[in-house]
């Protein structure tokens, strides 16, 4: 993948939790669209394209520290930047 294409696709691993090492505010501010198992999702807490999984919140359940409990779901993941218009480059596992 060329450098220009890499800058137009989201990173392989991204989290919305500021405590995570995979949190990137600049990337999240652009808006990231996620498709999991062929369906567009808006409830993704974290994803990994190359490993093929997403984390979603398990209802309103929280742990003893007040953090939401998440479920890890396996399947094909695709991500794109929403600010690039109707046909953005899509990052997906090969």
C-alpha positions in Angstrom: 0.0 0.0 0.0 1.4 3.4 -0.9 1.9 6.2 1.6 -0.9 8.2 0.0 -3.4 5.3 0.3 -2.3 4.7 3.9 -3.1 8.3 4.8 -6.6 7.9 3.2 -7.5 4.7 5.1 -7.9 4.3 8.9 -5.3 2.4 10.9 -5.4 -1.3 11.3 -6.3 -1.1 15.0 -8.2 1.7 16.6 -10.0 2.3 19.9 -12.4 5.0 21.2 -11.1 4.5 24.8 -8.6 7.3 25.7 -6.8 4.9 28.1 -6.0 2.5 25.2 -2.7 2.5 23.4 -4.6 2.3 20.2 -6.5 5.6 20.8 -5.9 8.3 18.2 -7.9 11.5 18.6 -6.9 12.9 15.2 -8.2 9.8 13.4 -11.5 9.7 15.4 -12.2 13.4 14.7 -12.2 12.6 10.9 -15.0 10.1 11.4 -14.4 6.4 10.8 -17.0 4.2 9.2 -17.0 0.5 10.1 -18.6 -2.5 8.3 -18.6 -5.8 10.2 -19.7 -9.0 8.5 -21.2 -6.9 5.7 -23.3 -4.6 7.9 -22.4 -1.0 8.8 -22.1 -0.6 12.6 -21.9 2.6 14.7 -21.5 0.9 18.1 -17.9 -0.3 17.8 -15.6 0.4 20.7 -12.4 -1.0 19.2 -11.5 -2.9 16.1 -8.6 -4.8 14.4 -8.8 -5.3 10.7 -5.9 -7.7 10.3 -7.0 -9.9 13.2 -10.7 -9.8 12.2 -12.5 -8.7 15.3 -14.4 -5.8 16.9 -15.4 -5.0 20.5 -18.9 -3.8 21.2 -20.4 -2.7 24.5 -22.4 -5.3 26.4 -25.6 -3.3 27.0 -25.3 -0.9 29.9 -23.2 -3.2 32.1 -20.1 -1.8 33.7 -17.3 -3.2 35.7 -16.4 -2.2 39.2 -14.3 0.8 37.9 -17.2 2.1 35.9 -15.8 1.0 32.5 -18.3 -0.6 30.1 -18.0 -4.3 29.6 -17.3 -5.3 26.0 -17.8 -8.4 23.9 -15.2 -9.4 21.3 -16.9 -10.5 18.0 -14.9 -12.2 15.2 -15.5 -11.7 11.5 -14.4 -9.6 8.5 -13.9 -5.9 9.3 -13.7 -3.0 6.9 -13.0 0.7 7.8 -13.0 4.0 5.9 -12.8 7.7 6.6 -16.3 9.3 6.3 -14.9 12.7 5.4 -13.7 11.4 2.0 -17.1 11.4 0.3 -19.2 8.7 -1.3 -16.4 6.3 -2.6 -13.5 6.4 0.0 -10.7 3.9 -0.1 -11.6 1.0 2.3 -9.1 -0.7 4.6 -9.8 -4.4 4.8 -7.9 -7.6 5.4 -6.5 -9.2 2.3 
